Amino acid sequence: MEPGSLALAVAAGIVFLGGMVLETRVLLRLRWDWYFLPGFPLGARIVPIPRPPEGGGRTRSVRWEVAAPHLVRFWADPSDRSAPSGLHGVVILAQGRQGVELGFRWAPPWTPILAATWLAVLGAARGEGHVTVPIAAAIVLGIGLLYAQQARRVAAELRWAFVRGDEPPEDPPG
């Protein structure tokens, strides 16, 4: 790859898109705990629920299932476009004084973040860091903000589903 060519950007794009397909079509379907557990805390306290959820279900945005007695996995269904593709995570259940505490951890798809990091590192190594690092930072920041906003909505939907056993009411118009 010569300096200034598009080869680096094209290679990063292939890794980005190929990784997204791998994550949304394979890893989410396999539901391995090692893929669901790493993530970011919500950063907000979720009101406890009276009893732990059972089985599985779906909300407007995600599907969920009880993976272990104290662990609920959730993921955005790739065939449903109500949440960004690849959004996934866990809700860790802990018995507290006021009910079952919900420790919510969410994660975006990891391959776009890895592809952006790869783009920044290789671009900097080739002397094109002044172009590739800002692009990679914008990608990572954009992914983080979009998925964090959706994770807050999913947390509210999941809490409602755990308490009521059905979907929350429609958002008010306006």
GROMACS elastic network, one bead per residue, 0.5 to 0.9 nm:
[ bonds ]
;  ai    aj funct       b0    kb
    1     4     6  0.86231   500
    1     5     6  0.67533   500
    1     6     6  0.84810   500
    1     7     6  0.62297   500
    1     8     6  0.72007   500
    2     5     6  0.57596   500
    2     6     6  0.89034   500
    2     7     6  0.82141   500
    2   126     6  0.88390   500
    3     6     6  0.88279   500
    3   126     6  0.69837   500
    3   127     6  0.79587   500
    3   128     6  0.76298   500
    4     7     6  0.87020   500
    4     8     6  0.89585   500
    4   128     6  0.78018   500
    5     8     6  0.71095   500
    5     9     6  0.83101   500
    6     9     6  0.53276   500
    6    10     6  0.60892   500
    6    11     6  0.85666   500
    7    10     6  0.50917   500
    7    11     6  0.60123   500
    7    12     6  0.85378   500
    8    11     6  0.51293   500
    8    12     6  0.61520   500
    8    13     6  0.85477   500
    8   119     6  0.71852   500
    8   122     6  0.79664   500
    8   123     6  0.76134   500
    9    12     6  0.51203   500
    9    13     6  0.61025   500
    9    14     6  0.86770   500
    9   119     6  0.72365   500
    9   132     6  0.86257   500
   10    14     6  0.62355   500
   10    15     6  0.87198   500
   11    14     6  0.51288   500
   11    15     6  0.63333   500
   11    16     6  0.85515   500
   11   119     6  0.86704   500
   12    15     6  0.51094   500
   12    16     6  0.59963   500
   12    17     6  0.86483   500
   12   112     6  0.89924   500
   12   115     6  0.56818   500
   12   116     6  0.72096   500
   12   118     6  0.73167   500
   12   119     6  0.59751   500
   13    17     6  0.60901   500
   13    18     6  0.82740   500
   13   112     6  0.88764   500
   13   115     6  0.76457   500
   13   116     6  0.89859   500
   14    17     6  0.53080   500
   14    18     6  0.57308   500
   14    19     6  0.81147   500
   14   115     6  0.88623   500
   15    18     6  0.51681   500
   15    19     6  0.57036   500
   15    20     6  0.83421   500
   15   111     6  0.75122   500
   15   112     6  0.77517   500
   15   114     6  0.87146   500
   15   115     6  0.59922   500
   16    19     6  0.53698   500
   16    20     6  0.62607   500
   16    21     6  0.88608   500
   16   111     6  0.60991   500
   16   113     6  0.81819   500
   16   114     6  0.80300   500
   16   115     6  0.54001   500
   16   116     6  0.78255   500
   17    20     6  0.50684   500
   17    21     6  0.63236   500
   17    22     6  0.86676   500
   17   111     6  0.84230   500
   17   112     6  0.76554   500
   18    21     6  0.52087   500
   18    22     6  0.62354   500
   18    23     6  0.86996   500
   18   111     6  0.84684   500
   19    23     6  0.60738   500
   19    24     6  0.84885   500
   19   109     6  0.84700   500
   19   110     6  0.81803   500
   19   111     6  0.50668   500
   19   112     6  0.70117   500
   19   115     6  0.84485   500
   20    23     6  0.51651   500
   20    24     6  0.59514   500
   20    25     6  0.81685   500
   20    85     6  0.81722   500
   20    86     6  0.73795   500
   20   109     6  0.68259   500
   20   110     6  0.82476   500
   20   111     6  0.62934   500
   20   112     6  0.69521   500
   21    24     6  0.53160   500
   21    25     6  0.56260   500
   21    26     6  0.76546   500
   22    25     6  0.55207   500
   22    26     6  0.53352   500
   22    27     6  0.66604   500
   22    28     6  0.88496   500
   22   111     6  0.88168   500
   23    26     6  0.55814   500
   23    28     6  0.61849   500
   23    29     6  0.86892   500
   23    86     6  0.66481   500
   23   109     6  0.66892   500
   23   110     6  0.80894   500
   23   111     6  0.77041   500
   24    27     6  0.64025   500
   24    28     6  0.56036   500
   24    29     6  0.76077   500
   24    76     6  0.85805   500
   24    77     6  0.81905   500
   24    78     6  0.61037   500
   24    85     6  0.66197   500
   24    86     6  0.53539   500
   24    87     6  0.88598   500
   24   109     6  0.79369   500
   25    28     6  0.64249   500
   25    29     6  0.63829   500
   25    78     6  0.71822   500
   26    29     6  0.52538   500
   26    30     6  0.62427   500
   26    31     6  0.88402   500
   27    30     6  0.51706   500
   27    31     6  0.63378   500
   27    32     6  0.72898   500
   27    35     6  0.73231   500
   28    31     6  0.53215   500
   28    32     6  0.79163   500
   28    35     6  0.81998   500
   28    36     6  0.84636   500
   28    75     6  0.70026   500
   28    76     6  0.84996   500
   28    77     6  0.84135   500
   28    78     6  0.87475   500
   28    86     6  0.76052   500
   28    88     6  0.79400   500
   29    32     6  0.86336   500
   31    34     6  0.86849   500
   31    35     6  0.73763   500
   31    36     6  0.73395   500
   31    73     6  0.81165   500
   32    35     6  0.56191   500
   32    36     6  0.67537   500
   32    37     6  0.89758   500
   33    36     6  0.50697   500
   33    37     6  0.58773   500
   33    38     6  0.89766   500
   33    67     6  0.83235   500
   33    73     6  0.81849   500
   33    90     6  0.89668   500
   34    37     6  0.56353   500
   34    38     6  0.71882   500
   35    38     6  0.66969   500
   35    88     6  0.88840   500
   35    89     6  0.84115   500
   36    39     6  0.75399   500
   36    73     6  0.68667   500
   36    74     6  0.81750   500
   36    75     6  0.86666   500
   36    88     6  0.64483   500
   36    90     6  0.62467   500
   36   105     6  0.88547   500
   36   106     6  0.82574   500
   36   107     6  0.77270   500
   37    73     6  0.85265   500
   37    89     6  0.63089   500
   37    90     6  0.61982   500
   37   105     6  0.75496   500
   37   106     6  0.84358   500
   37   107     6  0.86110   500
   38    89     6  0.76454   500
   38    90     6  0.87644   500
   38   105     6  0.77550   500
   38   106     6  0.80108   500
   38   107     6  0.71307   500
   39    88     6  0.86375   500
   39    89     6  0.66484   500
   39    90     6  0.84045   500
   39   105     6  0.54635   500
   39   106     6  0.50686   500
   39   108     6  0.79626   500
   40    43     6  0.84042   500
   40    89     6  0.86683   500
   40   104     6  0.83675   500
   40   105     6  0.52168   500
   40   106     6  0.53257   500
   40   107     6  0.61210   500
   40   148     6  0.88088   500
   41    44     6  0.81592   500
   41   103     6  0.77039   500
   41   104     6  0.60091   500
   41   106     6  0.65178   500
   41   107     6  0.89493   500
   42    45     6  0.79325   500
   42   103     6  0.83131   500
   42   104     6  0.59208   500
   42   105     6  0.60823   500
   42   106     6  0.69788   500
   42   148     6  0.76443   500
   42   151     6  0.72642   500
   42   152     6  0.68796   500
   42   155     6  0.82487   500
   43   104     6  0.87987   500
   44   104     6  0.89522   500
   44   152     6  0.85159   500
   45    48     6  0.88971   500
   45   102     6  0.82363   500
   45   103     6  0.82950   500
   45   104     6  0.88833   500
   46    49     6  0.89662   500
   46   101     6  0.75357   500
   46   102     6  0.62534   500
   46   103     6  0.77956   500
   46   104     6  0.81065   500
   46   155     6  0.78857   500
   46   156     6  0.80907   500
   46   159     6  0.79472   500
   47   100     6  0.89083   500
   47   101     6  0.72732   500
   47   102     6  0.76224   500
   47   159     6  0.81942   500
   48    51     6  0.88459   500
   48    96     6  0.80931   500
   48    98     6  0.65728   500
   48    99     6  0.54383   500
   48   100     6  0.51822   500
   48   102     6  0.63078   500
   48   159     6  0.84734   500
   49    52     6  0.73107   500
   49    98     6  0.80489   500
   49    99     6  0.55010   500
   49   100     6  0.51478   500
   49   101     6  0.67883   500
   49   102     6  0.78516   500
   49   159     6  0.74182   500
   49   162     6  0.74280   500
   49   163     6  0.62697   500
   50    98     6  0.77202   500
   50   100     6  0.59974   500
   50   163     6  0.73414   500
   51    95     6  0.88173   500
   51    99     6  0.66512   500
   51   100     6  0.59729   500
   51   162     6  0.82715   500
   51   163     6  0.78429   500
   52    69     6  0.84999   500
   52    70     6  0.80864   500
   52    93     6  0.72053   500
   52    94     6  0.89342   500
   52    95     6  0.88075   500
   52    99     6  0.88372   500
   52   100     6  0.64012   500
   52   162     6  0.73337   500
   52   163     6  0.87003   500
   53    56     6  0.79778   500
   53    65     6  0.88918   500
   53    66     6  0.72992   500
   53    72     6  0.83380   500
   53   161     6  0.85203   500
   53   162     6  0.52718   500
   53   163     6  0.77562   500
   53   165     6  0.83518   500
   54    65     6  0.78981   500
   54    66     6  0.62790   500
   54    69     6  0.89494   500
   54   162     6  0.82534   500
   55    64     6  0.86076   500
   55    65     6  0.58445   500
   55    66     6  0.55599   500
   55    67     6  0.86353   500
   56    63     6  0.76307   500
   56    64     6  0.53352   500
   56    66     6  0.59828   500
   56    72     6  0.85394   500
   57    62     6  0.87250   500
   57    63     6  0.58575   500
   57    64     6  0.54212   500
   57    65     6  0.64314   500
   57   161     6  0.80965   500
   57   165     6  0.82489   500
   57   166     6  0.83584   500
   58    61     6  0.75725   500
   58    62     6  0.57125   500
   58    64     6  0.58208   500
   58    65     6  0.85744   500
   58    74     6  0.88162   500
   58   158     6  0.83673   500
   58   161     6  0.78960   500
   58   166     6  0.81619   500
   58   167     6  0.76935   500
   59    62     6  0.53973   500
   59    63     6  0.63072   500
   59    64     6  0.81097   500
   59   154     6  0.80970   500
   59   157     6  0.61986   500
   59   158     6  0.68285   500
   59   160     6  0.89157   500
   59   161     6  0.68934   500
   59   166     6  0.75140   500
   59   167     6  0.54287   500
   59   168     6  0.77295   500
   60    63     6  0.84834   500
   60    82     6  0.68858   500
   60    83     6  0.85233   500
   60   154     6  0.85549   500
   60   157     6  0.75345   500
   60   167     6  0.68035   500
   60   168     6  0.81273   500
   61    75     6  0.85925   500
   61    76     6  0.64047   500
   61    77     6  0.79612   500
   61    80     6  0.80696   500
   61    81     6  0.81204   500
   61    82     6  0.51383   500
   61    83     6  0.51984   500
   61    84     6  0.88239   500
   61   150     6  0.88106   500
   61   153     6  0.84666   500
   61   154     6  0.65636   500
   61   157     6  0.79112   500
   62    74     6  0.63701   500
   62    75     6  0.53684   500
   62    77     6  0.61632   500
   62    80     6  0.86506   500
   62    82     6  0.79852   500
   62    83     6  0.70790   500
   62    87     6  0.84679   500
   62    88     6  0.84050   500
   62   154     6  0.71568   500
   62   157     6  0.87024   500
   62   158     6  0.84609   500
   63    73     6  0.84073   500
   63    74     6  0.55554   500
   63    75     6  0.55678   500
   63    76     6  0.63187   500
   63    77     6  0.65541   500
   64    72     6  0.67400   500
   64    73     6  0.55472   500
   64    75     6  0.65564   500
   64    76     6  0.89412   500
   64    90     6  0.89555   500
   64   158     6  0.81932   500
   65    71     6  0.86943   500
   65    72     6  0.55731   500
   65    73     6  0.55165   500
   65    74     6  0.66045   500
   66    69     6  0.71184   500
   66    70     6  0.79198   500
   66    71     6  0.60271   500
   66    73     6  0.63437   500
   66    74     6  0.88918   500
   67    70     6  0.79046   500
   67    71     6  0.55239   500
   67    72     6  0.53818   500
   67    73     6  0.62186   500
   68    71     6  0.50029   500
   68    72     6  0.70249   500
   69    72     6  0.82865   500
   69    93     6  0.81663   500
   70    91     6  0.82632   500
   70    92     6  0.57991   500
   70    94     6  0.67831   500
   71    90     6  0.66493   500
   71    91     6  0.58750   500
   71    93     6  0.60466   500
   72    89     6  0.85096   500
   72    90     6  0.54499   500
   72    91     6  0.50238   500
   72    92     6  0.65055   500
   72    93     6  0.77693   500
   73    88     6  0.76028   500
   73    89     6  0.59270   500
   73    91     6  0.64669   500
   73    92     6  0.88284   500
   74    87     6  0.83632   500
   74    88     6  0.55107   500
   74    89     6  0.55172   500
   74    90     6  0.59519   500
   74    91     6  0.78406   500
   74   106     6  0.87697   500
   74   158     6  0.87981   500
   75    78     6  0.88179   500
   75    85     6  0.88005   500
   75    86     6  0.71154   500
   75    87     6  0.57402   500
   75    89     6  0.65493   500
   75    90     6  0.86987   500
   76    79     6  0.86795   500
   76    80     6  0.75099   500
   76    81     6  0.82623   500
   76    82     6  0.79658   500
   76    83     6  0.59148   500
   76    84     6  0.69842   500
   76    85     6  0.60945   500
   76    86     6  0.61291   500
   76    87     6  0.53896   500
   76    88     6  0.62963   500
   77    80     6  0.52942   500
   77    81     6  0.76022   500
   77    82     6  0.84879   500
   77    83     6  0.79661   500
   77    85     6  0.73868   500
   77    86     6  0.81260   500
   77    87     6  0.87777   500
   78    81     6  0.69352   500
   78    83     6  0.87779   500
   78    84     6  0.86185   500
   78    85     6  0.58777   500
   78    86     6  0.74225   500
   80    83     6  0.75582   500
   80    85     6  0.87243   500
   81    84     6  0.69171   500
   81    85     6  0.74461   500
   82    85     6  0.88459   500
   83    86     6  0.85504   500
   83    87     6  0.72625   500
   83   147     6  0.87904   500
   83   150     6  0.70172   500
   83   154     6  0.87182   500
   84    87     6  0.60562   500
   84   108     6  0.85829   500
   84   146     6  0.81334   500
   84   147     6  0.70780   500
   84   150     6  0.77138   500
   85    88     6  0.88656   500
   85   108     6  0.83311   500
   85   109     6  0.76652   500
   86   107     6  0.81427   500
   86   108     6  0.59087   500
   86   110     6  0.84925   500
   87   106     6  0.72318   500
   87   107     6  0.59360   500
   87   109     6  0.62891   500
   87   147     6  0.69024   500
   87   150     6  0.84316   500
   87   151     6  0.78633   500
   88   105     6  0.86159   500
   88   106     6  0.58029   500
   88   107     6  0.54146   500
   88   108     6  0.65730   500
   88   109     6  0.77644   500
   88   151     6  0.87522   500
   89   104     6  0.77476   500
   89   105     6  0.54969   500
   89   107     6  0.55691   500
   89   108     6  0.84957   500
   90   103     6  0.80917   500
   90   104     6  0.61544   500
   90   105     6  0.53543   500
   90   106     6  0.65300   500
   90   107     6  0.88987   500
   91   102     6  0.60643   500
   91   103     6  0.53902   500
   91   105     6  0.62116   500
   91   106     6  0.85046   500
   91   155     6  0.87693   500
   92   101     6  0.80464   500
   92   102     6  0.58098   500
   92   104     6  0.63841   500
   92   105     6  0.79494   500
   93   100     6  0.62068   500
   93   101     6  0.57517   500
   93   102     6  0.51279   500
   93   103     6  0.63246   500
   93   104     6  0.88141   500
   94    99     6  0.85230   500
   94   100     6  0.55483   500
   94   101     6  0.50913   500
   94   102     6  0.67199   500
   94   103     6  0.77401   500
   95    98     6  0.82338   500
   95    99     6  0.60467   500
   95   101     6  0.59982   500
   95   102     6  0.89959   500
   96    99     6  0.52244   500
   96   100     6  0.56172   500
   96   101     6  0.59222   500
   97   100     6  0.80728   500
   97   101     6  0.88676   500
   98   101     6  0.79613   500
  102   159     6  0.83316   500
  104   155     6  0.71131   500
  105   151     6  0.87261   500
  106   147     6  0.84542   500
  106   148     6  0.79295   500
  106   151     6  0.64115   500
  107   110     6  0.77476   500
  107   147     6  0.76754   500
  107   148     6  0.84475   500
  107   151     6  0.84118   500
  108   111     6  0.89687   500
  108   112     6  0.88058   500
  108   113     6  0.86453   500
  108   143     6  0.73512   500
  108   144     6  0.74078   500
  108   147     6  0.61093   500
  108   148     6  0.84246   500
  109   112     6  0.66299   500
  109   113     6  0.76316   500
  109   143     6  0.89703   500
  110   113     6  0.53783   500
  110   114     6  0.62631   500
  110   115     6  0.86792   500
  111   115     6  0.58996   500
  111   116     6  0.84537   500
  112   116     6  0.60770   500
  112   117     6  0.85227   500
  112   139     6  0.81218   500
  112   140     6  0.78709   500
  112   143     6  0.84204   500
  113   116     6  0.51171   500
  113   117     6  0.61679   500
  113   118     6  0.85067   500
  113   136     6  0.83172   500
  113   139     6  0.76566   500
  113   140     6  0.58343   500
  113   143     6  0.80685   500
  114   117     6  0.50326   500
  114   118     6  0.60045   500
  114   119     6  0.85071   500
  115   119     6  0.60819   500
  115   120     6  0.86497   500
  115   136     6  0.83842   500
  116   120     6  0.62422   500
  116   121     6  0.86726   500
  116   132     6  0.86588   500
  116   133     6  0.85034   500
  116   135     6  0.79132   500
  116   137     6  0.75076   500
  116   139     6  0.67028   500
  116   140     6  0.68856   500
  117   120     6  0.51154   500
  117   121     6  0.61394   500
  117   122     6  0.85174   500
  117   133     6  0.83067   500
  117   136     6  0.63819   500
  117   137     6  0.82964   500
  117   140     6  0.84489   500
  118   121     6  0.52239   500
  118   122     6  0.59905   500
  118   123     6  0.81945   500
  118   136     6  0.85742   500
  119   122     6  0.54077   500
  119   123     6  0.57867   500
  119   124     6  0.83849   500
  119   132     6  0.62754   500
  119   133     6  0.75593   500
  119   135     6  0.85875   500
  119   136     6  0.65980   500
  120   123     6  0.51257   500
  120   124     6  0.59947   500
  120   125     6  0.85037   500
  120   128     6  0.86687   500
  120   129     6  0.64223   500
  120   131     6  0.85321   500
  120   132     6  0.50251   500
  120   134     6  0.80299   500
  120   135     6  0.78450   500
  120   136     6  0.57770   500
  120   137     6  0.82018   500
  121   124     6  0.51738   500
  121   125     6  0.61146   500
  121   126     6  0.86465   500
  121   129     6  0.76531   500
  121   132     6  0.82169   500
  121   133     6  0.77102   500
  122   126     6  0.61834   500
  122   127     6  0.86594   500
  122   128     6  0.83742   500
  122   129     6  0.81094   500
  122   132     6  0.84073   500
  123   126     6  0.51216   500
  123   127     6  0.62748   500
  123   130     6  0.83067   500
  123   131     6  0.76626   500
  123   132     6  0.54405   500
  123   133     6  0.73322   500
  124   127     6  0.50387   500
  124   128     6  0.52635   500
  124   130     6  0.74795   500
  124   131     6  0.86238   500
  124   132     6  0.71448   500
  124   133     6  0.72672   500
  125   128     6  0.73991   500
  125   129     6  0.73565   500
  126   129     6  0.74834   500
  127   130     6  0.78563   500
  128   131     6  0.56467   500
  128   132     6  0.62550   500
  128   133     6  0.83145   500
  129   133     6  0.52269   500
  129   134     6  0.79897   500
  130   133     6  0.61002   500
  130   134     6  0.69407   500
  131   134     6  0.60523   500
  131   135     6  0.65850   500
  131   136     6  0.89313   500
  132   135     6  0.51381   500
  132   136     6  0.60284   500
  132   137     6  0.85047   500
  133   136     6  0.51072   500
  133   137     6  0.60143   500
  133   138     6  0.85403   500
  134   138     6  0.60625   500
  134   139     6  0.85909   500
  135   138     6  0.51677   500
  135   139     6  0.62931   500
  135   140     6  0.87744   500
  136   139     6  0.50951   500
  136   140     6  0.62262   500
  136   141     6  0.85225   500
  137   140     6  0.51936   500
  137   141     6  0.59569   500
  137   142     6  0.83625   500
  138   141     6  0.51200   500
  138   142     6  0.58737   500
  138   143     6  0.84447   500
  139   142     6  0.51719   500
  139   143     6  0.61143   500
  139   144     6  0.85066   500
  140   143     6  0.51796   500
  140   144     6  0.60307   500
  140   145     6  0.86241   500
  141   144     6  0.50530   500
  141   145     6  0.61180   500
  141   146     6  0.85248   500
  142   145     6  0.53117   500
  142   146     6  0.60785   500
  142   147     6  0.84721   500
  143   146     6  0.52916   500
  143   147     6  0.59808   500
  143   148     6  0.82861   500
  144   147     6  0.54175   500
  144   148     6  0.58570   500
  144   149     6  0.84879   500
  145   148     6  0.51918   500
  145   149     6  0.61432   500
  145   150     6  0.86483   500
  146   149     6  0.54145   500
  146   150     6  0.64085   500
  146   151     6  0.86959   500
  147   150     6  0.50474   500
  147   151     6  0.59421   500
  147   152     6  0.87422   500
  148   152     6  0.64732   500
  148   153     6  0.89346   500
  149   152     6  0.54722   500
  149   153     6  0.68378   500
  149   154     6  0.89617   500
  150   153     6  0.51472   500
  150   154     6  0.61877   500
  150   155     6  0.86545   500
  151   155     6  0.60667   500
  151   156     6  0.87112   500
  152   155     6  0.51594   500
  152   156     6  0.65386   500
  152   157     6  0.88008   500
  153   156     6  0.52978   500
  153   157     6  0.63003   500
  153   158     6  0.86811   500
  154   158     6  0.59749   500
  154   159     6  0.84796   500
  155   158     6  0.51616   500
  155   159     6  0.61357   500
  155   160     6  0.86078   500
  156   159     6  0.52213   500
  156   160     6  0.62532   500
  156   161     6  0.86489   500
  156   168     6  0.87206   500
  157   160     6  0.51747   500
  157   161     6  0.61551   500
  157   162     6  0.86426   500
  157   167     6  0.71421   500
  157   168     6  0.63254   500
  158   162     6  0.60387   500
  158   163     6  0.85662   500
  158   167     6  0.86048   500
  158   168     6  0.89571   500
  159   162     6  0.50979   500
  159   163     6  0.62482   500
  159   164     6  0.85129   500
  160   163     6  0.51928   500
  160   164     6  0.57927   500
  160   165     6  0.73679   500
  160   166     6  0.74140   500
  160   167     6  0.69973   500
  160   168     6  0.60680   500
  161   164     6  0.52666   500
  161   166     6  0.50627   500
  161   167     6  0.57715   500
  161   168     6  0.70773   500
  162   165     6  0.55558   500
  162   166     6  0.79977   500
  163   166     6  0.83265   500
  164   167     6  0.77673   500
  164   168     6  0.83462   500
  167   170     6  0.87192   500
  168   171     6  0.85325   500
  169   172     6  0.86095   500
  170   173     6  0.86660   500
  171   174     6  0.89591   500
